[in-house]
Amino acid sequence: MPAFTTPLKFNPNEIKVIYLRCTGGEVGATPALAPKIGLLSLFPKVVGDDISKATSNWKGLKITVKLTVQNRQAHIEVVPSASALIMKALKQLPRDKKQINIKHSGNITFDEIINIAQRQHRSARELSRTIIEILGTVQSVGCHLHDIIDDINSGTVGCPAS
């Protein structure tokens, strides 16, 4: 039995997918990126700059970024969460890192909530369940919508089928 084994060869056609959580429009910490993408022979500073350019529309919001790497080329795709979509729909100012327990105010229409639910609709059987889930996220952000949730559960507010 040999004392050491040779490492596997790097396959340039292999596609690697990495999910990162970052703040939109900001260059993330390079030391945090290095262990994740260093093995793929990518430069953390270049990838951090690319992420900040791709997430410039989501400035100040915590979002998930899908990093697809093939042949040492990184393709960046923004995968926003329900709370990020809600914050964008509320048209809130970019967050200040020093403030805690922020109450958000703004107007969000039921049509916008349905659009967010359609983008996030994955595991629930019915879209109405996903809409209630999104309304719960709106409540956790700081808006009050108890009446709408009760109306959906009772059936007085109609929800689209898909």
MARTOR-916521 format. One record per residue: residue number from 1; residue in one letter; x, y, z of N, C-alpha, C, O, CB in turn. Coordinates in steps of 0.1 Angstrom, whole numbers. Glycine has a CB too. Example, Ala and Ser with C-alpha at 12.3 -4.5 7.8 and 13.67 -1.06 7.14 Angstrom:
2
[r 1,"A",[132,-57,78],[123,-45,78],[132,-33,78],[142,-33,85],[113,-45,90]]
[r 2,"S",[128,-22,71],[137,-11,71],[129,0,79],[134,11,80],[141,-6,57]]
This chain:
162
[r 1,"M",[9,-12,0],[0,0,0],[9,12,0],[18,14,8],[-10,0,12]]
[r 2,"P",[7,22,-10],[15,33,-10],[13,43,2],[2,43,8],[13,41,-23]]
[r 3,"A",[23,51,5],[23,60,16],[14,72,13],[9,78,22],[37,64,20]]
[r 4,"F",[13,76,1],[4,87,-3],[-3,84,-16],[1,75,-23],[13,100,-5]]
[r 5,"T",[-14,91,-18],[-21,90,-30],[-21,103,-38],[-20,113,-32],[-36,85,-27]]
[r 6,"T",[-22,102,-51],[-21,114,-59],[-35,120,-59],[-45,113,-59],[-17,111,-73]]
[r 7,"P",[-36,133,-59],[-49,140,-59],[-56,138,-72],[-50,135,-83],[-48,155,-56]]
[r 8,"L",[-69,139,-72],[-77,137,-84],[-74,149,-94],[-71,160,-90],[-92,136,-81]]
[r 9,"K",[-74,146,-106],[-72,156,-117],[-84,166,-117],[-95,162,-114],[-70,150,-131]]
[r 10,"F",[-81,178,-120],[-92,188,-121],[-99,187,-134],[-92,187,-145],[-86,203,-119]]
[r 11,"N",[-112,185,-134],[-119,183,-146],[-125,197,-150],[-133,202,-143],[-131,173,-144]]
[r 12,"P",[-120,203,-161],[-125,216,-165],[-139,217,-169],[-145,228,-169],[-116,222,-176]]
[r 13,"N",[-145,206,-173],[-159,206,-178],[-169,204,-167],[-181,205,-169],[-161,195,-188]]
[r 14,"E",[-164,201,-155],[-173,198,-144],[-179,211,-139],[-172,222,-138],[-165,191,-132]]
[r 15,"I",[-192,211,-136],[-199,223,-131],[-201,222,-116],[-206,212,-111],[-213,224,-138]]
[r 16,"K",[-196,232,-109],[-197,232,-94],[-207,244,-91],[-206,255,-97],[-183,235,-87]]
[r 17,"V",[-216,241,-81],[-226,252,-77],[-223,254,-63],[-223,245,-54],[-240,247,-80]]
[r 18,"I",[-222,267,-59],[-219,272,-46],[-230,282,-42],[-232,292,-50],[-205,277,-43]]
[r 19,"Y",[-236,281,-31],[-246,291,-26],[-239,299,-15],[-234,294,-6],[-259,285,-21]]
[r 20,"L",[-240,313,-17],[-234,322,-7],[-245,331,-2],[-253,335,-10],[-222,329,-13]]
[r 21,"R",[-244,335,10],[-253,345,16],[-245,358,18],[-235,358,24],[-259,340,30]]
[r 22,"C",[-250,369,12],[-242,381,13],[-252,393,13],[-264,392,11],[-233,383,1]]
[r 23,"T",[-246,405,16],[-254,417,16],[-253,423,2],[-242,424,-4],[-249,427,27]]
[r 24,"G",[-264,427,-4],[-264,431,-18],[-257,444,-20],[-258,454,-11],[-279,433,-22]]
[r 25,"G",[-249,445,-30],[-242,457,-34],[-230,460,-26],[-223,470,-29],[-251,469,-32]]
[r 26,"E",[-226,451,-17],[-214,452,-10],[-204,441,-13],[-208,430,-16],[-217,453,5]]
[r 27,"V",[-191,445,-13],[-181,435,-15],[-180,427,-2],[-177,432,9],[-167,441,-19]]
[r 28,"G",[-182,414,-2],[-181,405,9],[-167,404,14],[-157,409,8],[-187,392,7]]
[r 29,"A",[-165,399,26],[-152,397,32],[-144,387,24],[-149,375,22],[-153,393,47]]
[r 30,"T",[-133,391,19],[-125,382,10],[-120,369,18],[-120,358,12],[-113,389,5]]
[r 31,"P",[-116,370,31],[-112,358,38],[-124,348,40],[-121,336,42],[-107,362,52]]
[r 32,"A",[-136,353,40],[-148,344,41],[-150,336,27],[-155,325,27],[-160,351,45]]
[r 33,"L",[-147,343,16],[-149,337,3],[-138,327,0],[-140,317,-7],[-150,348,-8]]
[r 34,"A",[-126,330,5],[-114,322,1],[-115,307,3],[-112,299,-7],[-102,327,8]]
[r 35,"P",[-120,302,14],[-121,287,16],[-131,281,7],[-130,269,3],[-124,284,30]]
[r 36,"K",[-141,288,3],[-152,283,-5],[-148,282,-20],[-151,272,-27],[-164,291,-4]]
[r 37,"I",[-141,292,-25],[-138,292,-39],[-123,290,-42],[-119,289,-54],[-143,305,-45]]
[r 38,"G",[-115,290,-32],[-100,288,-35],[-97,275,-41],[-88,274,-49],[-93,290,-22]]
[r 39,"L",[-104,264,-37],[-102,251,-43],[-105,250,-58],[-101,241,-65],[-110,241,-35]]
[r 40,"L",[-113,260,-62],[-117,260,-76],[-108,269,-85],[-111,271,-97],[-132,265,-77]]
[r 41,"S",[-97,273,-79],[-87,281,-86],[-93,295,-90],[-90,300,-101],[-82,274,-98]]
[r 42,"L",[-102,301,-82],[-107,314,-85],[-101,324,-75],[-98,320,-64],[-123,314,-84]]
[r 43,"F",[-101,336,-79],[-95,347,-70],[-107,353,-62],[-117,358,-68],[-88,357,-78]]
[r 44,"P",[-106,352,-49],[-117,358,-41],[-120,372,-43],[-132,376,-42],[-114,355,-26]]
[r 45,"K",[-110,380,-45],[-113,395,-47],[-121,397,-60],[-130,405,-60],[-100,402,-48]]
[r 46,"V",[-117,390,-71],[-124,392,-84],[-139,387,-82],[-148,393,-87],[-117,384,-95]]
[r 47,"V",[-141,375,-76],[-154,370,-74],[-162,379,-65],[-174,381,-68],[-154,356,-68]]
[r 48,"G",[-156,385,-55],[-163,394,-46],[-168,407,-53],[-179,412,-51],[-154,398,-34]]
[r 49,"D",[-159,412,-62],[-163,423,-70],[-174,420,-80],[-183,428,-82],[-151,429,-78]]
[r 50,"D",[-174,408,-86],[-185,404,-95],[-198,402,-87],[-208,406,-93],[-181,390,-102]]
[r 51,"I",[-197,397,-75],[-209,395,-67],[-215,409,-64],[-227,411,-64],[-206,388,-54]]
[r 52,"S",[-207,419,-60],[-212,432,-57],[-218,439,-69],[-228,446,-68],[-201,441,-52]]
[r 53,"K",[-213,436,-81],[-219,442,-93],[-232,435,-96],[-242,442,-100],[-209,440,-105]]
[r 54,"A",[-233,422,-95],[-245,415,-98],[-256,418,-88],[-268,416,-91],[-242,400,-98]]
[r 55,"T",[-253,421,-75],[-263,424,-65],[-265,439,-63],[-271,442,-52],[-258,417,-52]]
[r 56,"S",[-261,447,-72],[-263,461,-70],[-278,466,-69],[-281,476,-63],[-256,469,-81]]
[r 57,"N",[-287,458,-75],[-301,461,-74],[-307,458,-60],[-318,463,-57],[-309,454,-85]]
[r 58,"W",[-300,450,-53],[-305,446,-40],[-297,452,-28],[-294,446,-18],[-304,430,-38]]
[r 59,"K",[-293,464,-30],[-284,471,-21],[-289,472,-7],[-300,476,-4],[-281,486,-26]]
[r 60,"G",[-281,467,3],[-284,467,17],[-293,455,22],[-296,454,33],[-291,479,20]]
[r 61,"L",[-297,446,13],[-306,435,16],[-297,422,17],[-288,420,9],[-318,433,7]]
[r 62,"K",[-300,414,26],[-294,401,27],[-300,391,17],[-312,389,17],[-295,394,42]]
[r 63,"I",[-292,386,8],[-297,378,-3],[-287,366,-5],[-276,366,0],[-298,386,-16]]
[r 64,"T",[-293,356,-12],[-285,344,-15],[-280,345,-29],[-288,349,-38],[-293,331,-13]]
[r 65,"V",[-268,342,-32],[-262,342,-45],[-258,328,-49],[-251,321,-42],[-249,352,-46]]
[r 66,"K",[-262,324,-61],[-258,311,-67],[-246,313,-76],[-247,320,-86],[-270,304,-74]]
[r 67,"L",[-235,307,-72],[-223,308,-80],[-220,295,-87],[-218,285,-81],[-211,312,-70]]
[r 68,"T",[-221,296,-101],[-219,284,-109],[-205,285,-115],[-203,295,-123],[-230,282,-120]]
[r 69,"V",[-197,275,-113],[-183,276,-118],[-181,265,-127],[-183,253,-124],[-173,275,-106]]
[r 70,"Q",[-176,268,-139],[-172,258,-149],[-160,264,-157],[-160,275,-162],[-184,255,-159]]
[r 71,"N",[-149,256,-157],[-137,259,-164],[-131,272,-159],[-127,281,-167],[-140,260,-179]]
[r 72,"R",[-131,274,-146],[-126,286,-139],[-133,299,-143],[-127,310,-142],[-111,288,-142]]
[r 73,"Q",[-145,298,-148],[-154,309,-150],[-166,309,-141],[-173,299,-140],[-158,310,-165]]
[r 74,"A",[-168,320,-134],[-179,320,-124],[-191,328,-130],[-189,339,-136],[-174,327,-111]]
[r 75,"H",[-202,322,-130],[-215,328,-134],[-223,331,-121],[-226,321,-113],[-223,319,-144]]
[r 76,"I",[-227,343,-119],[-234,347,-107],[-249,349,-109],[-252,356,-119],[-228,359,-100]]
[r 77,"E",[-257,343,-101],[-272,344,-102],[-277,348,-88],[-274,341,-79],[-278,331,-108]]
[r 78,"V",[-286,358,-88],[-292,362,-75],[-304,353,-73],[-313,352,-81],[-295,377,-75]]
[r 79,"V",[-305,347,-61],[-316,339,-56],[-322,346,-44],[-319,343,-33],[-312,324,-53]]
[r 80,"P",[-331,356,-46],[-337,363,-35],[-346,355,-26],[-354,347,-31],[-344,376,-40]]
[r 81,"S",[-346,357,-13],[-355,351,-4],[-368,359,-4],[-369,369,-10],[-349,350,10]]
[r 82,"A",[-378,353,3],[-391,360,4],[-390,373,11],[-396,383,7],[-401,351,11]]
[r 83,"S",[-382,373,22],[-380,386,29],[-373,397,21],[-377,408,22],[-373,384,42]]
[r 84,"A",[-364,393,12],[-357,403,4],[-367,408,-7],[-367,420,-10],[-345,396,-3]]
[r 85,"L",[-375,399,-12],[-385,404,-22],[-395,413,-16],[-400,423,-22],[-392,392,-28]]
[r 86,"I",[-399,410,-3],[-409,419,4],[-402,432,7],[-409,443,5],[-413,412,17]]
[r 87,"M",[-390,432,11],[-383,445,14],[-382,454,2],[-383,466,2],[-369,443,21]]
[r 88,"K",[-379,447,-10],[-378,454,-22],[-392,460,-26],[-393,471,-32],[-372,445,-33]]
[r 89,"A",[-403,452,-24],[-416,456,-27],[-420,468,-18],[-428,477,-22],[-426,445,-26]]
[r 90,"L",[-416,468,-6],[-419,479,4],[-411,492,0],[-414,502,6],[-416,475,18]]
[r 91,"K",[-401,491,-8],[-393,502,-12],[-386,509,0],[-387,521,1],[-401,512,-20]]
[r 92,"Q",[-380,501,8],[-373,506,20],[-359,511,16],[-354,506,6],[-372,495,31]]
[r 93,"L",[-354,520,24],[-341,525,22],[-331,514,25],[-334,504,33],[-338,537,31]]
[r 94,"P",[-319,515,20],[-308,505,24],[-306,505,39],[-307,515,45],[-295,507,16]]
[r 95,"R",[-303,493,44],[-302,492,58],[-290,498,64],[-280,499,57],[-302,477,62]]
[r 96,"D",[-291,503,76],[-280,508,83],[-275,497,93],[-283,493,101],[-283,522,91]]
[r 97,"K",[-263,493,93],[-258,482,101],[-259,485,116],[-259,476,124],[-244,479,98]]
[r 98,"K",[-259,498,120],[-259,502,134],[-273,501,140],[-274,500,153],[-254,516,136]]
[r 99,"Q",[-284,501,132],[-297,501,138],[-302,486,140],[-299,478,132],[-307,508,128]]
[r 100,"I",[-308,484,151],[-314,471,154],[-329,473,157],[-334,483,161],[-307,464,166]]
[r 101,"N",[-336,462,155],[-351,462,158],[-358,473,149],[-365,481,155],[-354,464,172]]
[r 102,"I",[-356,472,136],[-362,482,127],[-376,478,124],[-379,467,121],[-354,484,114]]
[r 103,"K",[-386,487,126],[-399,485,121],[-401,491,108],[-397,503,105],[-410,492,132]]
[r 104,"H",[-406,483,98],[-407,488,85],[-422,492,82],[-431,486,87],[-404,477,75]]
[r 105,"S",[-423,503,75],[-436,508,71],[-436,510,56],[-426,514,50],[-440,521,79]]
[r 106,"G",[-447,508,50],[-449,510,36],[-461,503,31],[-468,496,39],[-436,505,29]]
[r 107,"N",[-464,505,19],[-476,499,13],[-472,488,4],[-463,490,-5],[-485,509,6]]
[r 108,"I",[-478,476,5],[-476,465,-4],[-489,460,-8],[-498,457,0],[-467,454,3]]
[r 109,"T",[-491,458,-21],[-504,454,-26],[-506,439,-25],[-496,432,-25],[-507,459,-40]]
[r 110,"F",[-518,434,-26],[-520,420,-26],[-515,414,-38],[-511,402,-38],[-535,417,-24]]
[r 111,"D",[-515,421,-50],[-510,416,-62],[-495,413,-61],[-490,404,-66],[-513,426,-74]]
[r 112,"E",[-488,423,-54],[-473,421,-52],[-471,408,-44],[-461,401,-46],[-467,433,-46]]
[r 113,"I",[-479,406,-34],[-477,394,-25],[-480,382,-33],[-473,372,-31],[-487,395,-13]]
[r 114,"I",[-490,382,-42],[-492,370,-51],[-480,368,-60],[-476,356,-62],[-505,372,-59]]
[r 115,"N",[-474,379,-66],[-463,377,-74],[-451,371,-67],[-444,362,-72],[-459,390,-80]]
[r 116,"I",[-449,376,-54],[-438,370,-46],[-441,355,-43],[-432,347,-43],[-436,378,-33]]
[r 117,"A",[-453,352,-40],[-457,338,-37],[-455,329,-49],[-451,318,-48],[-471,338,-32]]
[r 118,"Q",[-458,334,-61],[-456,326,-73],[-441,324,-75],[-437,313,-80],[-462,333,-85]]
[r 119,"R",[-433,333,-72],[-418,331,-74],[-413,322,-64],[-403,314,-66],[-411,345,-72]]
[r 120,"Q",[-419,321,-52],[-414,313,-41],[-421,300,-39],[-418,292,-31],[-414,320,-28]]
[r 121,"H",[-431,297,-48],[-440,285,-46],[-432,273,-50],[-429,270,-61],[-452,287,-56]]
[r 122,"R",[-429,265,-39],[-421,253,-41],[-428,241,-35],[-432,231,-41],[-407,254,-36]]
[r 123,"S",[-429,241,-22],[-433,229,-14],[-447,228,-11],[-452,217,-8],[-425,229,-2]]
[r 124,"A",[-455,239,-10],[-469,239,-7],[-477,233,-18],[-474,235,-30],[-474,253,-3]]
[r 125,"R",[-488,226,-14],[-496,220,-25],[-505,231,-32],[-507,230,-44],[-506,210,-19]]
[r 126,"E",[-509,241,-25],[-518,251,-30],[-510,265,-29],[-503,267,-20],[-531,252,-23]]
[r 127,"L",[-513,273,-39],[-507,287,-39],[-512,295,-27],[-505,303,-22],[-510,294,-52]]
[r 128,"S",[-524,292,-22],[-530,300,-11],[-522,297,2],[-520,306,10],[-544,296,-9]]
[r 129,"R",[-516,285,3],[-508,282,15],[-495,290,14],[-489,295,24],[-505,267,16]]
[r 130,"T",[-489,291,2],[-477,299,0],[-480,314,2],[-471,321,8],[-471,297,-15]]
[r 131,"I",[-491,319,-2],[-495,333,1],[-496,335,16],[-491,345,20],[-508,336,-6]]
[r 132,"I",[-501,326,23],[-502,327,38],[-488,327,44],[-485,335,53],[-511,316,44]]
[r 133,"E",[-479,319,38],[-465,318,43],[-458,332,40],[-451,337,49],[-458,307,36]]
[r 134,"I",[-461,338,28],[-455,351,25],[-461,362,34],[-453,370,39],[-457,354,10]]
[r 135,"L",[-474,361,37],[-480,371,46],[-474,369,60],[-472,379,67],[-495,369,47]]
[r 136,"G",[-470,357,64],[-464,355,77],[-450,362,77],[-445,367,87],[-462,341,80]]
[r 137,"T",[-443,361,66],[-430,367,64],[-431,382,65],[-423,389,70],[-423,363,51]]
[r 138,"V",[-442,388,59],[-445,402,59],[-447,406,73],[-442,417,77],[-457,406,50]]
[r 139,"Q",[-454,398,81],[-456,401,95],[-443,401,103],[-441,410,112],[-466,392,102]]
[r 140,"S",[-434,392,100],[-421,391,107],[-412,403,103],[-404,407,111],[-414,378,104]]
[r 141,"V",[-414,409,92],[-407,421,88],[-412,433,96],[-404,442,98],[-409,423,73]]
[r 142,"G",[-424,433,100],[-429,444,108],[-442,450,104],[-447,459,110],[-419,454,108]]
[r 143,"C",[-449,444,94],[-462,449,90],[-473,440,96],[-470,429,100],[-463,449,74]]
[r 144,"H",[-485,446,98],[-495,439,105],[-506,435,95],[-512,444,88],[-501,447,116]]
[r 145,"L",[-509,422,93],[-518,417,83],[-527,406,89],[-530,397,81],[-511,412,71]]
[r 146,"H",[-530,406,101],[-538,395,107],[-552,393,100],[-556,381,98],[-540,397,122]]
[r 147,"D",[-558,404,96],[-571,403,90],[-571,396,76],[-580,388,73],[-577,417,88]]
[r 148,"I",[-561,398,68],[-560,392,55],[-558,377,56],[-564,370,49],[-548,399,47]]
[r 149,"I",[-549,373,66],[-547,359,68],[-560,352,72],[-563,341,67],[-536,357,78]]
[r 150,"D",[-567,358,81],[-580,352,85],[-590,351,74],[-597,342,72],[-586,360,97]]
[r 151,"D",[-590,362,65],[-599,362,53],[-595,351,43],[-604,345,37],[-599,375,46]]
[r 152,"I",[-583,348,41],[-578,338,32],[-582,324,38],[-587,315,31],[-563,338,30]]
[r 153,"N",[-580,322,51],[-583,309,57],[-598,307,57],[-603,295,55],[-579,309,72]]
[r 154,"S",[-607,317,58],[-621,315,58],[-626,314,44],[-637,309,42],[-628,327,65]]
[r 155,"G",[-619,319,34],[-623,318,20],[-630,331,14],[-635,330,3],[-633,307,19]]
[r 156,"T",[-630,342,22],[-636,354,17],[-627,361,7],[-632,368,-2],[-640,363,28]]
[r 157,"V",[-614,359,8],[-605,365,-2],[-601,354,-11],[-595,343,-7],[-592,372,5]]
[r 158,"G",[-603,356,-24],[-599,346,-34],[-585,346,-38],[-579,357,-39],[-608,347,-46]]
[r 159,"C",[-579,334,-39],[-565,333,-43],[-564,326,-56],[-572,317,-59],[-556,326,-32]]
[r 160,"P",[-555,330,-65],[-554,323,-78],[-550,308,-76],[-543,305,-66],[-544,330,-87]]
[r 161,"A",[-553,300,-85],[-551,285,-84],[-536,282,-86],[-530,273,-79],[-559,277,-94]]
[r 162,"S",[-529,289,-95],[-515,286,-97],[-507,299,-100],[-495,298,-102],[-513,276,-108]]
